[in-house]
Amino acid sequence: MTTIKTTCEHCGEVHLGTSDVSLELRGDGTEGSYRFVCPKCLTIQRRPASKRVASILLATGVTYEISVSKTGPITSSEVDRFIALLDTEDWFSRLVSAGESTESR
């Protein structure tokens, strides 16, 4: 069994199996981040995965997903608009209709 050595921000060095780690690749699929639950303190940890780290994790058999964002990261003004939307009575129907209009782009 392959052992992956990484660090928890609370506990320090931890050892994980390939089934304990999940890799999320961005864009072209060469780098991204990996996440795991610390076996000592049970907190969810997220770490950056450079090309080298991603290659090693993939070679060991870690599961992965590729995320592709067409619009980029969520901005603070988008979060503010979403919060304001939740204060309206028809927030759900407005949210659904907004999602439908962006799907047709």
Secondary structure, DSSP 8 states (H G I E B T S, - for coil): --EEEEEETTTEEEEEEGGGEEEEEETTTTEEEEEEE-TTT--EEEEEE-HHHHHHHHHHT-EEEEE--SS-S--HHHHHHHHHHHTSTTHHHHHHHHHHHHHT-
